[in-house]
């Protein structure tokens, strides 16, 4: 299998495969952070998480078209505005959905699963009616194209580096919000003891609404980043919902650190296995390994003790 390659060539290929794993890790973290907040912090099984992500992707696509048509001189910087708009659009829709639907279903996780699954079908049909059934692609700014030459035989894509940097910034921001801000302390108080949190004056309904909106907004930013690595269609979000739930459950519900560790473990394992076998077989073996570990440790890598 490796007879035609020198040790140096194999080393370069392995390094590039590891970098591909880091890009996959970044995408997993971006997708899973929002779900970790919604599922881990609120106990809501949001099957429409992928559709909130795709809304962010469509917002990015529309922003790209707008700048190409009306502001071509500013096209190189449109992506930063697109990410902000994606966060606002997905977060606003999430806030509306929480107020109309989710707030009536707390402490009924199976009902939230069915309700959000129905919501995902409605959003898919809405996207199909508004944007069409065909997949669309986003035109990236020129500075995002091409690769960085680390050595003569190792190249890393610029958009992959951008996604990793974006993931790092968002992860730091979420960690600060959840663990250092006053609102984050309120969220964790509601998670650990909702009745006592309400007794000391915390508006638990407001905390729930903004928590759900934050999770959906992060999904929108993930959708914006998703446009760099794939095309956008009405059902594209469903391709990643299983992987995203797997990352959150494997890491441990209500644990942002667990989500990051889980995304890194799964992405690097899958990427390394792809060095030796086909992508589909690598994914199957990765999933089997995760399922086996969850059978031995159902609470995931990190578990948070919650008072009922």
Beta strands, then each sheet from edge to edge (+ up, - down):
strand 1: 147-149
strand 2: 155-157
sheet 1: 1+ 2-
end
